[in-house]
Amino acid sequence: MITSEQVVARVKKLPTLSATMARLWALAKDDRASAADFEKVIRPDPALTANLLRVANSAYFGLRCRAESVRQAVTLLGLKRVCEVATSVAFAPVIPAKLPGYEVDASTFWTHSVAVAVFSEKLAKELAVGTPDMLFTAGLLHDIGKLVVGAFVADEQGEILRRVRQGTPFVQAEREVLGTDHCTLGAMVAQAWSLPPAVAWVARWHHQPADVPPDVDGKLVGLVHAADALAHAMGFGTDSGELAREIDGAVEQKLGVKVRRLEAVAGSTLDAIREMGSLFASASGGKR
């Protein structure tokens, strides 16, 4: 079993996010903020600027013309949208070349993460339930707990995989063998990095959407939960020995999710997912 001291020590060893991000989130909440304000904050970080523009110009966002500057990206996408992209891009460098314990490389991790982010937004639109703030970012970062728990999973991988092969879901096997899971630790990472509350909520509850407390946006968590299941069903998974996920019955009922509607959502986004997954992977610590 993992001790709390081991967890805290592991969280402290994680790379830190750019200090720029706190300033960007503050701007996103300021109704008076302008594209010039955003550009002034991000311009000193050329790598973040370059990667933000690469992702913003990807097919998924469908800009009517190419953004050549941060100011143009804000004008075309909007401040909050660009802030989401910047948050996501800032996270990329902390992903290692290979996540220990999960048998996935940075490219596979990012493709899954992007698939969940994209499917979350597409589901919200398809189901006409409204798009919660930070949905894309929360979907993209739903598995950040794997950065902490991965090393412990690697130490106990034989026992975890034995249980998975017997039909135990991977996250349940984590709990049984380690005494915790990547969801609980994901919320800790989000809080340690002062990420927006939506990211912490989704990281913590995306495997248990029926158990979210009253102060958590259940629709946000439910959309990411369903998108995660869809990503696995479409082959964009990350867990060793686990090829599919089931959608929680409460989420199906609340959102009105049907298999055919899920398939319709997925069909038109596969190329965009692969493109954006590649862009994030190239910006990550696991770039080749």
Phi and psi in degrees as GROMACS dihedral restraints (atoms count N, CA, C in turn):
[ dihedral_restraints ]
;  ai    aj    ak    al  type     phi  dphi    fc
    3     4     5     6     1   -82.0    20    10
    4     5     6     7     1   134.8    20    10
    6     7     8     9     1   -88.6    20    10
    7     8     9    10     1   157.7    20    10
    9    10    11    12     1   -61.6    20    10
   10    11    12    13     1   -32.9    20    10
   12    13    14    15     1   -64.5    20    10
   13    14    15    16     1   -39.9    20    10
   15    16    17    18     1   -64.6    20    10
   16    17    18    19     1   -40.3    20    10
   18    19    20    21     1   -64.2    20    10
   19    20    21    22     1   -48.6    20    10
   21    22    23    24     1   -60.3    20    10
   22    23    24    25     1   -42.4    20    10
   24    25    26    27     1   -62.6    20    10
   25    26    27    28     1   -38.9    20    10
   27    28    29    30     1   -69.2    20    10
   28    29    30    31     1   -41.0    20    10
   30    31    32    33     1   -62.4    20    10
   31    32    33    34     1   -40.5    20    10
   33    34    35    36     1   -65.1    20    10
   34    35    36    37     1   -24.3    20    10
   36    37    38    39     1   -81.8    20    10
   37    38    39    40     1   -11.6    20    10
   39    40    41    42     1   -66.0    20    10
   40    41    42    43     1   146.2    20    10
   42    43    44    45     1   -60.8    20    10
   43    44    45    46     1   151.5    20    10
   45    46    47    48     1   -90.2    20    10
   46    47    48    49     1   150.8    20    10
   48    49    50    51     1   -79.3    20    10
   49    50    51    52     1   158.7    20    10
   51    52    53    54     1   -57.9    20    10
   52    53    54    55     1   136.8    20    10
   54    55    56    57     1   -62.6    20    10
   55    56    57    58     1   -18.9    20    10
   57    58    59    60     1   -58.6    20    10
   58    59    60    61     1   -31.7    20    10
   60    61    62    63     1   -64.3    20    10
   61    62    63    64     1   -39.2    20    10
   63    64    65    66     1   -61.0    20    10
   64    65    66    67     1   -38.7    20    10
   66    67    68    69     1   -68.3    20    10
   67    68    69    70     1   -35.5    20    10
   69    70    71    72     1   -68.8    20    10
   70    71    72    73     1   -41.0    20    10
   72    73    74    75     1   -65.0    20    10
   73    74    75    76     1   -35.5    20    10
   75    76    77    78     1   -65.1    20    10
   76    77    78    79     1   -40.4    20    10
   78    79    80    81     1   -64.0    20    10
   79    80    81    82     1   -38.8    20    10
   81    82    83    84     1   -62.3    20    10
   82    83    84    85     1   -26.4    20    10
   84    85    86    87     1   -90.1    20    10
   85    86    87    88     1    -7.4    20    10
   87    88    89    90     1   -96.1    20    10
   88    89    90    91     1   111.4    20    10
   90    91    92    93     1   -64.5    20    10
   91    92    93    94     1   -17.5    20    10
   93    94    95    96     1   -90.7    20    10
   94    95    96    97     1    -6.8    20    10
   96    97    98    99     1   -66.2    20    10
   97    98    99   100     1   146.0    20    10
   99   100   101   102     1  -121.5    20    10
  100   101   102   103     1   171.5    20    10
  102   103   104   105     1   -59.9    20    10
  103   104   105   106     1   -36.0    20    10
  105   106   107   108     1   -65.5    20    10
  106   107   108   109     1   -38.0    20    10
  108   109   110   111     1   -62.9    20    10
  109   110   111   112     1   -44.2    20    10
  111   112   113   114     1   -62.9    20    10
  112   113   114   115     1   -45.6    20    10
  114   115   116   117     1   -62.9    20    10
  115   116   117   118     1   -38.0    20    10
  117   118   119   120     1   -62.3    20    10
  118   119   120   121     1   -36.2    20    10
  120   121   122   123     1   -74.0    20    10
  121   122   123   124     1   -40.7    20    10
  123   124   125   126     1   -91.1    20    10
  124   125   126   127     1   -19.8    20    10
  126   127   128   129     1   -56.6    20    10
  127   128   129   130     1   -36.9    20    10
  129   130   131   132     1   -64.9    20    10
  130   131   132   133     1   -10.8    20    10
  132   133   134   135     1  -111.1    20    10
  133   134   135   136     1    88.4    20    10
  135   136   137   138     1   -63.7    20    10
  136   137   138   139     1   -34.5    20    10
  138   139   140   141     1   -67.6    20    10
  139   140   141   142     1   -43.1    20    10
  141   142   143   144     1   -63.6    20    10
  142   143   144   145     1   -41.3    20    10
  144   145   146   147     1   -60.9    20    10
  145   146   147   148     1   -48.5    20    10
  147   148   149   150     1   -62.8    20    10
  148   149   150   151     1   -45.5    20    10
  150   151   152   153     1   -70.5    20    10
  151   152   153   154     1   -34.6    20    10
  153   154   155   156     1   -60.3    20    10
  154   155   156   157     1   -45.0    20    10
  156   157   158   159     1   -67.3    20    10
  157   158   159   160     1   -36.7    20    10
  159   160   161   162     1   -61.7    20    10
  160   161   162   163     1   -45.1    20    10
  162   163   164   165     1   -71.3    20    10
  163   164   165   166     1   -42.3    20    10
  165   166   167   168     1   -60.2    20    10
  166   167   168   169     1   -31.8    20    10
  168   169   170   171     1   -87.8    20    10
  169   170   171   172     1     6.0    20    10
  171   172   173   174     1   -71.2    20    10
  172   173   174   175     1   164.9    20    10
  174   175   176   177     1   -61.6    20    10
  175   176   177   178     1   -32.1    20    10
  177   178   179   180     1   -60.6    20    10
  178   179   180   181     1   -40.0    20    10
  180   181   182   183     1   -80.9    20    10
  181   182   183   184     1   -16.9    20    10
  183   184   185   186     1    54.5    20    10
  184   185   186   187     1    46.3    20    10
  186   187   188   189     1   -63.1    20    10
  187   188   189   190     1   142.9    20    10
  189   190   191   192     1   -71.6    20    10
  190   191   192   193     1   -21.3    20    10
  192   193   194   195     1  -150.3    20    10
  193   194   195   196     1   160.6    20    10
  195   196   197   198     1   -72.5    20    10
  196   197   198   199     1   132.7    20    10
  198   199   200   201     1   -83.4    20    10
  199   200   201   202     1   120.7    20    10
  201   202   203   204     1  -101.3    20    10
  202   203   204   205     1    -5.8    20    10
  204   205   206   207     1  -146.7    20    10
  205   206   207   208     1   163.6    20    10
  207   208   209   210     1   -60.6    20    10
  208   209   210   211     1   -40.4    20    10
  210   211   212   213     1   -61.7    20    10
  211   212   213   214     1   -40.4    20    10
  213   214   215   216     1   -65.7    20    10
  214   215   216   217     1   -39.9    20    10
  216   217   218   219     1   -62.1    20    10
  217   218   219   220     1   -41.9    20    10
  219   220   221   222     1   -64.6    20    10
  220   221   222   223     1   -41.3    20    10
  222   223   224   225     1   -61.9    20    10
  223   224   225   226     1   -40.1    20    10
  225   226   227   228     1   -82.4    20    10
  226   227   228   229     1   -35.9    20    10
  228   229   230   231     1  -102.9    20    10
  229   230   231   232     1   -26.2    20    10
  231   232   233   234     1    99.8    20    10
  232   233   234   235     1   150.5    20    10
  234   235   236   237     1   -61.8    20    10
  235   236   237   238     1   -46.9    20    10
  237   238   239   240     1   -64.9    20    10
  238   239   240   241     1   -38.2    20    10
  240   241   242   243     1   -66.2    20    10
  241   242   243   244     1   -44.6    20    10
  243   244   245   246     1   -67.5    20    10
  244   245   246   247     1   -33.2    20    10
  246   247   248   249     1   -63.9    20    10
  247   248   249   250     1   -38.8    20    10
  249   250   251   252     1   -62.3    20    10
  250   251   252   253     1   -45.2    20    10
  252   253   254   255     1   -63.4    20    10
  253   254   255   256     1   -42.7    20    10
  255   256   257   258     1   -63.0    20    10
  256   257   258   259     1   -41.4    20    10
  258   259   260   261     1   -59.9    20    10
  259   260   261   262     1   -45.1    20    10
  261   262   263   264     1   -64.1    20    10
  262   263   264   265     1   -44.1    20    10
  264   265   266   267     1   -66.5    20    10
  265   266   267   268     1   -37.8    20    10
  267   268   269   270     1   -63.5    20    10
  268   269   270   271     1   -26.7    20    10
  270   271   272   273     1   -76.6    20    10
  271   272   273   274     1   -24.6    20    10
  273   274   275   276     1   -55.2    20    10
  274   275   276   277     1   -45.4    20    10
  276   277   278   279     1   -63.7    20    10
  277   278   279   280     1   -16.5    20    10
  279   280   281   282     1   -85.8    20    10
  280   281   282   283     1    -6.8    20    10
  282   283   284   285     1   -80.9    20    10
  283   284   285   286     1   123.9    20    10
  285   286   287   288     1   -73.8    20    10
  286   287   288   289     1   168.5    20    10
  288   289   290   291     1   -59.2    20    10
  289   290   291   292     1   -33.1    20    10
  291   292   293   294     1  -145.4    20    10
  292   293   294   295     1   130.4    20    10
  294   295   296   297     1   -80.4    20    10
  295   296   297   298     1   116.4    20    10
  297   298   299   300     1   -62.7    20    10
  298   299   300   301     1   141.2    20    10
  300   301   302   303     1    88.5    20    10
  301   302   303   304     1   -26.0    20    10
  303   304   305   306     1  -104.9    20    10
  304   305   306   307     1    -4.5    20    10
  306   307   308   309     1    57.0    20    10
  307   308   309   310     1    36.8    20    10
  309   310   311   312     1  -130.5    20    10
  310   311   312   313     1   145.8    20    10
  312   313   314   315     1   -94.4    20    10
  313   314   315   316     1   176.6    20    10
  315   316   317   318     1   -59.3    20    10
  316   317   318   319     1   -39.0    20    10
  318   319   320   321     1   -62.9    20    10
  319   320   321   322     1   -44.8    20    10
  321   322   323   324     1   -65.8    20    10
  322   323   324   325     1   -42.3    20    10
  324   325   326   327     1   -59.6    20    10
  325   326   327   328     1   -46.5    20    10
  327   328   329   330     1   -69.3    20    10
  328   329   330   331     1   -37.0    20    10
  330   331   332   333     1   -63.1    20    10
  331   332   333   334     1   -42.1    20    10
  333   334   335   336     1   -63.3    20    10
  334   335   336   337     1   -46.2    20    10
  336   337   338   339     1   -62.0    20    10
  337   338   339   340     1   -43.8    20    10
  339   340   341   342     1   -64.5    20    10
  340   341   342   343     1   -41.1    20    10
  342   343   344   345     1   -59.1    20    10
  343   344   345   346     1   -43.4    20    10
  345   346   347   348     1   -65.5    20    10
  346   347   348   349     1   -41.7    20    10
  348   349   350   351     1   -62.5    20    10
  349   350   351   352     1   -47.3    20    10
  351   352   353   354     1   -66.7    20    10
  352   353   354   355     1   -46.8    20    10
  354   355   356   357     1   -62.7    20    10
  355   356   357   358     1   -35.0    20    10
  357   358   359   360     1   -59.6    20    10
  358   359   360   361     1   -47.0    20    10
  360   361   362   363     1   -69.5    20    10
  361   362   363   364     1   -40.5    20    10
  363   364   365   366     1   -64.8    20    10
  364   365   366   367     1   -39.0    20    10
  366   367   368   369     1   -63.6    20    10
  367   368   369   370     1   -43.6    20    10
  369   370   371   372     1   -58.3    20    10
  370   371   372   373     1   -40.9    20    10
  372   373   374   375     1   -71.2    20    10
  373   374   375   376     1   -45.7    20    10
  375   376   377   378     1   -62.9    20    10
  376   377   378   379     1   -38.4    20    10
  378   379   380   381     1   -89.9    20    10
  379   380   381   382     1    -3.7    20    10
  381   382   383   384     1    53.4    20    10
  382   383   384   385     1    44.7    20    10
  384   385   386   387     1  -104.6    20    10
  385   386   387   388     1     3.5    20    10
  387   388   389   390     1    85.3    20    10
  388   389   390   391     1   151.6    20    10
  390   391   392   393     1  -106.9    20    10
  391   392   393   394     1   109.6    20    10
  393   394   395   396     1   -62.1    20    10
  394   395   396   397     1   151.3    20    10
  396   397   398   399     1   -59.2    20    10
  397   398   399   400     1   142.7    20    10
  399   400   401   402     1    66.1    20    10
  400   401   402   403     1    18.3    20    10
  402   403   404   405     1   -60.9    20    10
  403   404   405   406     1   -46.1    20    10
  405   406   407   408     1   -60.4    20    10
  406   407   408   409     1   -49.2    20    10
  408   409   410   411     1   -64.9    20    10
  409   410   411   412     1   -42.8    20    10
  411   412   413   414     1   -62.6    20    10
  412   413   414   415     1   -39.9    20    10
  414   415   416   417     1   -64.9    20    10
  415   416   417   418     1   -41.8    20    10
  417   418   419   420     1   -65.3    20    10
  418   419   420   421     1   -36.0    20    10
  420   421   422   423     1  -103.0    20    10
  421   422   423   424     1    17.2    20    10
  423   424   425   426     1   -62.0    20    10
  424   425   426   427     1   -25.0    20    10
  426   427   428   429     1  -104.2    20    10
  427   428   429   430     1    22.4    20    10
  429   430   431   432     1   -62.5    20    10
  430   431   432   433     1   -20.6    20    10
  432   433   434   435     1   -63.8    20    10
  433   434   435   436     1   -21.0    20    10
  435   436   437   438     1   -66.3    20    10
  436   437   438   439     1   -20.7    20    10
  438   439   440   441     1   -65.9    20    10
  439   440   441   442     1   -31.0    20    10
  441   442   443   444     1   -90.7    20    10
  442   443   444   445     1   -48.8    20    10
  444   445   446   447     1   -78.0    20    10
  445   446   447   448     1   -15.7    20    10
  447   448   449   450     1   -55.4    20    10
  448   449   450   451     1   -43.3    20    10
  450   451   452   453     1   -63.4    20    10
  451   452   453   454     1   -38.3    20    10
  453   454   455   456     1   -70.6    20    10
  454   455   456   457     1   -37.3    20    10
  456   457   458   459     1   -61.2    20    10
  457   458   459   460     1   -41.7    20    10
  459   460   461   462     1   -60.0    20    10
  460   461   462   463     1   -39.8    20    10
  462   463   464   465     1   -65.7    20    10
  463   464   465   466     1   -32.0    20    10
  465   466   467   468     1  -114.5    20    10
  466   467   468   469     1    23.6    20    10
  468   469   470   471     1   -60.4    20    10
  469   470   471   472     1   -38.9    20    10
  471   472   473   474     1   -58.9    20    10
  472   473   474   475     1   -46.3    20    10
  474   475   476   477     1   -70.8    20    10
  475   476   477   478     1   -39.6    20    10
  477   478   479   480     1   -63.2    20    10
  478   479   480   481     1   -46.8    20    10
  480   481   482   483     1   -66.7    20    10
  481   482   483   484     1   -32.8    20    10
  483   484   485   486     1   -60.2    20    10
  484   485   486   487     1   -43.5    20    10
  486   487   488   489     1   -69.7    20    10
  487   488   489   490     1   -36.9    20    10
  489   490   491   492     1   -62.9    20    10
  490   491   492   493     1   -42.2    20    10
  492   493   494   495     1   -64.8    20    10
  493   494   495   496     1   -23.6    20    10
  495   496   497   498     1   -86.7    20    10
  496   497   498   499     1     2.2    20    10
  498   499   500   501     1   106.4    20    10
  499   500   501   502     1     2.7    20    10
  501   502   503   504     1   -80.2    20    10
  502   503   504   505     1   128.3    20    10
  504   505   506   507     1   -56.1    20    10
  505   506   507   508     1   146.6    20    10
  507   508   509   510     1   -57.2    20    10
  508   509   510   511     1   -44.3    20    10
  510   511   512   513     1   -65.8    20    10
  511   512   513   514     1   -33.8    20    10
  513   514   515   516     1   -69.1    20    10
  514   515   516   517     1   -38.3    20    10
  516   517   518   519     1   -63.6    20    10
  517   518   519   520     1   -37.3    20    10
  519   520   521   522     1   -57.1    20    10
  520   521   522   523     1   -48.5    20    10
  522   523   524   525     1   -62.6    20    10
  523   524   525   526     1   -44.4    20    10
  525   526   527   528     1   -65.2    20    10
  526   527   528   529     1   -39.5    20    10
  528   529   530   531     1   -88.9    20    10
  529   530   531   532     1   -39.5    20    10
  531   532   533   534     1   -99.1    20    10
  532   533   534   535     1   -19.9    20    10
  534   535   536   537     1    85.1    20    10
  535   536   537   538     1     2.1    20    10
  537   538   539   540     1  -156.9    20    10
  538   539   540   541     1  -177.5    20    10
  540   541   542   543     1  -148.6    20    10
  541   542   543   544     1   173.7    20    10
  543   544   545   546     1   -68.7    20    10
  544   545   546   547     1   -17.9    20    10
  546   547   548   549     1   -70.9    20    10
  547   548   549   550     1   -52.2    20    10
  549   550   551   552     1   -59.6    20    10
  550   551   552   553     1   -43.2    20    10
  552   553   554   555     1   -73.2    20    10
  553   554   555   556     1   -28.3    20    10
  555   556   557   558     1   -61.9    20    10
  556   557   558   559     1   -40.8    20    10
  558   559   560   561     1   -63.8    20    10
  559   560   561   562     1   -37.6    20    10
  561   562   563   564     1   -64.6    20    10
  562   563   564   565     1   -41.5    20    10
  564   565   566   567     1   -64.2    20    10
  565   566   567   568     1   -44.5    20    10
  567   568   569   570     1   -58.8    20    10
  568   569   570   571     1   -41.4    20    10
  570   571   572   573     1   -70.8    20    10
  571   572   573   574     1   -39.3    20    10
  573   574   575   576     1   -62.4    20    10
  574   575   576   577     1   -34.2    20    10
  576   577   578   579     1   -91.5    20    10
  577   578   579   580     1     3.5    20    10
  579   580   581   582     1    55.4    20    10
  580   581   582   583     1    39.3    20    10
  582   583   584   585     1   -73.7    20    10
  583   584   585   586     1   159.6    20    10
  585   586   587   588     1   -55.4    20    10
  586   587   588   589     1   147.1    20    10
  588   589   590   591     1   -53.3    20    10
  589   590   591   592     1   -35.0    20    10
  591   592   593   594     1   -57.5    20    10
  592   593   594   595     1   -36.9    20    10
  594   595   596   597     1   -67.1    20    10
  595   596   597   598     1   -44.1    20    10
  597   598   599   600     1   -64.1    20    10
  598   599   600   601     1   -42.1    20    10
  600   601   602   603     1   -58.2    20    10
  601   602   603   604     1   -49.9    20    10
  603   604   605   606     1   -68.2    20    10
  604   605   606   607     1   -42.1    20    10
  606   607   608   609     1   -57.0    20    10
  607   608   609   610     1   -40.9    20    10
  609   610   611   612     1   -75.7    20    10
  610   611   612   613     1   -39.4    20    10
  612   613   614   615     1  -113.7    20    10
  613   614   615   616     1     5.3    20    10
  615   616   617   618     1   -66.7    20    10
  616   617   618   619     1   -16.8    20    10
  618   619   620   621     1   -97.4    20    10
  619   620   621   622     1    -9.1    20    10
  621   622   623   624     1  -133.7    20    10
  622   623   624   625     1    58.0    20    10
  624   625   626   627     1   -63.7    20    10
  625   626   627   628     1   -24.0    20    10
  627   628   629   630     1   -77.0    20    10
  628   629   630   631     1   -12.1    20    10
  630   631   632   633     1  -104.7    20    10
  631   632   633   634     1     8.5    20    10
  633   634   635   636     1   -63.1    20    10
  634   635   636   637     1   138.6    20    10
  636   637   638   639     1   -71.2    20    10
  637   638   639   640     1   165.3    20    10
  639   640   641   642     1   -59.5    20    10
  640   641   642   643     1   -27.7    20    10
  642   643   644   645     1   -87.1    20    10
  643   644   645   646     1     6.7    20    10
  645   646   647   648     1  -107.3    20    10
  646   647   648   649     1   141.6    20    10
  648   649   650   651     1   -72.3    20    10
  649   650   651   652     1    98.6    20    10
  651   652   653   654     1   -64.3    20    10
  652   653   654   655     1   -32.4    20    10
  654   655   656   657     1   -66.2    20    10
  655   656   657   658     1   -42.8    20    10
  657   658   659   660     1   -58.0    20    10
  658   659   660   661     1   -50.7    20    10
  660   661   662   663     1   -63.6    20    10
  661   662   663   664     1   -42.2    20    10
  663   664   665   666     1   -62.2    20    10
  664   665   666   667     1   -40.1    20    10
  666   667   668   669     1   -64.0    20    10
  667   668   669   670     1   -44.3    20    10
  669   670   671   672     1   -68.3    20    10
  670   671   672   673     1   -38.9    20    10
  672   673   674   675     1   -58.0    20    10
  673   674   675   676     1   -48.6    20    10
  675   676   677   678     1   -65.6    20    10
  676   677   678   679     1   -39.4    20    10
  678   679   680   681     1   -65.7    20    10
  679   680   681   682     1   -36.4    20    10
  681   682   683   684     1   -63.5    20    10
  682   683   684   685     1   -44.0    20    10
  684   685   686   687     1   -62.5    20    10
  685   686   687   688     1   -41.1    20    10
  687   688   689   690     1   -65.3    20    10
  688   689   690   691     1   -40.6    20    10
  690   691   692   693     1   -59.8    20    10
  691   692   693   694     1   -43.3    20    10
  693   694   695   696     1   -64.9    20    10
  694   695   696   697     1   -41.5    20    10
  696   697   698   699     1   -63.0    20    10
  697   698   699   700     1   -30.9    20    10
  699   700   701   702     1   -89.0    20    10
  700   701   702   703     1     4.2    20    10
  702   703   704   705     1    91.1    20    10
  703   704   705   706     1     9.0    20    10
  705   706   707   708     1  -100.4    20    10
  706   707   708   709     1    56.7    20    10
  708   709   710   711     1  -100.9    20    10
  709   710   711   712     1   172.0    20    10
  711   712   713   714     1  -134.5    20    10
  712   713   714   715     1   -12.0    20    10
  714   715   716   717     1   -91.6    20    10
  715   716   717   718     1   128.9    20    10
  717   718   719   720     1   -57.6    20    10
  718   719   720   721     1   131.3    20    10
  720   721   722   723     1    77.0    20    10
  721   722   723   724     1     2.0    20    10
  723   724   725   726     1  -123.5    20    10
  724   725   726   727     1   112.4    20    10
  726   727   728   729     1  -101.2    20    10
  727   728   729   730     1   -13.7    20    10
  729   730   731   732     1  -149.6    20    10
  730   731   732   733     1   159.3    20    10
  732   733   734   735     1  -131.8    20    10
  733   734   735   736     1   149.6    20    10
  735   736   737   738     1  -102.2    20    10
  736   737   738   739     1   145.6    20    10
  738   739   740   741     1   -83.5    20    10
  739   740   741   742     1   133.3    20    10
  741   742   743   744     1   -57.0    20    10
  742   743   744   745     1   135.4    20    10
  744   745   746   747     1   -58.6    20    10
  745   746   747   748     1   -36.0    20    10
  747   748   749   750     1   -65.0    20    10
  748   749   750   751     1   -36.1    20    10
  750   751   752   753     1   -69.5    20    10
  751   752   753   754     1   -42.8    20    10
  753   754   755   756     1   -56.5    20    10
  754   755   756   757     1   -44.2    20    10
  756   757   758   759     1   -70.0    20    10
  757   758   759   760     1   -43.2    20    10
  759   760   761   762     1   -68.5    20    10
  760   761   762   763     1   -43.5    20    10
  762   763   764   765     1   -90.9    20    10
  763   764   765   766     1   -16.1    20    10
  765   766   767   768     1    73.7    20    10
  766   767   768   769     1    33.9    20    10
  768   769   770   771     1   -75.3    20    10
  769   770   771   772     1   129.3    20    10
  771   772   773   774     1  -124.6    20    10
  772   773   774   775     1   148.1    20    10
  774   775   776   777     1   -56.0    20    10
  775   776   777   778     1   -45.1    20    10
  777   778   779   780     1   -63.2    20    10
  778   779   780   781     1   -35.8    20    10
  780   781   782   783     1   -69.2    20    10
  781   782   783   784     1   -35.8    20    10
  783   784   785   786     1   -62.7    20    10
  784   785   786   787     1   -44.7    20    10
  786   787   788   789     1   -63.4    20    10
  787   788   789   790     1   -37.6    20    10
  789   790   791   792     1   -65.5    20    10
  790   791   792   793     1   -38.7    20    10
  792   793   794   795     1   -63.5    20    10
  793   794   795   796     1   -42.1    20    10
  795   796   797   798     1   -70.6    20    10
  796   797   798   799     1   -38.0    20    10
  798   799   800   801     1   -57.3    20    10
  799   800   801   802     1   -34.2    20    10
  801   802   803   804     1   -92.3    20    10
  802   803   804   805     1     3.7    20    10
  804   805   806   807     1  -120.8    20    10
  805   806   807   808     1    -0.7    20    10
  807   808   809   810     1   -62.4    20    10
  808   809   810   811     1   -44.0    20    10
  810   811   812   813     1   -64.3    20    10
  811   812   813   814     1   -41.1    20    10
  813   814   815   816     1   -64.0    20    10
  814   815   816   817     1   -38.1    20    10
  816   817   818   819     1   -63.7    20    10
  817   818   819   820     1   -46.4    20    10
  819   820   821   822     1   -64.2    20    10
  820   821   822   823     1   -40.7    20    10
  822   823   824   825     1   -62.9    20    10
  823   824   825   826     1   -49.2    20    10
  825   826   827   828     1   -69.8    20    10
  826   827   828   829     1   -35.6    20    10
  828   829   830   831     1   -59.1    20    10
  829   830   831   832     1   -41.0    20    10
  831   832   833   834     1   -65.3    20    10
  832   833   834   835     1   -39.1    20    10
  834   835   836   837     1   -64.2    20    10
  835   836   837   838     1   -44.2    20    10
  837   838   839   840     1   -66.5    20    10
  838   839   840   841     1   -41.4    20    10
  840   841   842   843     1   -62.0    20    10
  841   842   843   844     1   -38.3    20    10
  843   844   845   846     1   -69.2    20    10
  844   845   846   847     1   -21.3    20    10
  846   847   848   849     1   -93.0    20    10
  847   848   849   850     1    -3.9    20    10
  849   850   851   852     1   -89.3    20    10
  850   851   852   853     1   172.9    20    10
  852   853   854   855     1   -67.6    20    10
  853   854   855   856     1   -10.7    20    10
  855   856   857   858     1  -101.1    20    10
  856   857   858   859     1    17.5    20    10
  858   859   860   861     1   -65.4    20    10
  859   860   861   862     1   148.3    20    10
